[in-house]
Structure formats: C-alpha cells, structure tokens
C-alpha cells in the first residue's frame, strides 16, 4: 500500500456500504472530510486506528458497525464494546512516531473482511445487543 509522508492508504467504511480502499493526504483535514466532521480515534489491535466523527451518535448518522472485544485485543469473546455511527476510516499507526501511516496489505485485507458486511444492532432486551450482518444484493 502507499506510504509516503504526504499520502496514506486507508480503508473507508461507509454507513450501509462495503469498505473501500483509498489513498488520501495524510492530513487532519482529509481525515475529517472522509468522516464528515471532527474526528475521534479508537484504537484497534494490530496497530490500526479507527477515526470516526466525534459527534457520530449525536448527529444524523445511523449506527454503522459494531466494535467487538476481539477487535481491540486477542480476546475471543464477541462482546460488543462500541458502535460506530456514520462513515469511519481505518489507518495504520506508528507507535514510534505517534503518527498515522498507511495500512499494510495484511491489515487492509483483515479489516476489509472484518467490516465487509453492513450491520444492524438489535437489542437483546437485557441492556445488550446482537449484531446482524446485512447482505446486500
């Protein structure tokens, strides 16, 4: 994937759609444009970071994808720890420099498979929820 100082390869996960690989300028403004507003980070395992709209659940956006415990650690449990609303992006992260970087091919493949199908959240009636994938025709 592209990884220069000026551009990074990311995964865009649109609300109600399939993930798309994209190269964007490695700037705050470009990331904000992708999510439609100010951004908020959410760390994933394997050195990846989600950037979502920091007003996602307060704005006009619908819930997009569930984040499971197994997305942020090697925990096998499928417990939902967060729900992303609206379009979000996934970047790589360099722990040494503290800067965003391109996703590796392996990261992009993994997260593209993980978030491939749009989802809906259904309440389980006990304060939790169940994630149902939506299969688009």
N, C-alpha and C positions, 0 to 999 in steps of 0.2 A: 504494500500500500504506500501511497505518497507520504513522505515525512520530511518536510523541509521546514525551515524557520518560519516561512510565510504561509504555508498551507498544511492542513491536516486532513486525513481521511477519516470519516466518521460514519456512524450509522444513524439514520433518521428514522424514528419510529412514529409514524403519523397516527393520529386518532382514527381508529376504524380501518386502517390500511396495513399493508405489508411493509416491513423495513426496507429502506433504500440506502445503498452505499453512496456516499457523496464526498467530494473534496471541497473544503471551504477555507477561506482565510483563517488563520489561527489568531482571531481577534475576538474580543468581548462582543463587539457589535455584530459580527457574523453569527455567533452562537445565539445571541438574543434574537436575531432575525429568524433563525430556524424555529425557535420555540414561541415566538410571538410576544416577547416581553422580557423583563428582568429574569435572570437565571438563578437557579439554586442547584448546587451539586448534591449528588447522592452516590456514595462510593459502592462499587461492586467488587466482587472477588476478581482476581487475576489482573489487577492493575487497570481496570476500566472504571470510568465515571459516567454517570447519567447527569445530564443537565436538563432540568425541566423549568417550566415557567413558575416562578416563585409564588404566583397568585393562581396557580392552576386550579385548585379546588374551590377557590373563591370566585373565579371568573366564569365565563360562559362555556367552558370546555367540559366535555364528558370524561369520565374515567376511561383510561386507555389500557393499561396493562398492570397486573399485579406484580409486585416485587416479593419474592419468596425468601425465606431464611437461607435457602440453599443458593440464592443469587449473591449473597454478601459474604458467605463463609462456606466451608465444606460440610456444613450441617446438611443432613439428608432430609430433614423434616420439610414438608411442603407448606408450612405455616406462612400465611400472608403477613408481611411486616410493613408494607406500604403499598399505596396505589398511586400510580402516576396519572395525572389528568392532562389532556391535551397532548400535542406533539412533544416528544422529547428526543434528545440526541445522546449518543454514547461515543465517548472519546477514550483514547488511551491516556495514561497519566505517568509522568516520570517522577518517581519518588525522590530522586537525587536533586533535580532542579525545581521541583514543585510546579512544573508546567504541564499543560496538556500537550499530547502528542498524538500521532496517528495510531489508530488501532492496528495491531498486527493482523496478518491474514487469518491466523488462528482465532484471535479474539473476535474479529468481524464475523467469521463463519459461525462461531459458537453463539454469539448474541443474536445473530440473524436467525439461527434455528430456534433459539430460546424464545424470541419475541415474534416468531413468524406469524402466528395467527392472532388476529384481533381477539379481545376477550370482553366478557361482561362479568360483573360481580353480582352474585346473588346472595342475599342474607341467609344465614343458616338458622335464624331465629334465636340464637343464643349469644349475640354480640359479635359473631364471627362471620365469615363468608366463604363462599365457594366460587372458584374461578371456572367459567365455562368458555372454552375456545369457540370462536365464530369461524366457520368455514365459508369463505367467500367463493361464489360460483365463478 
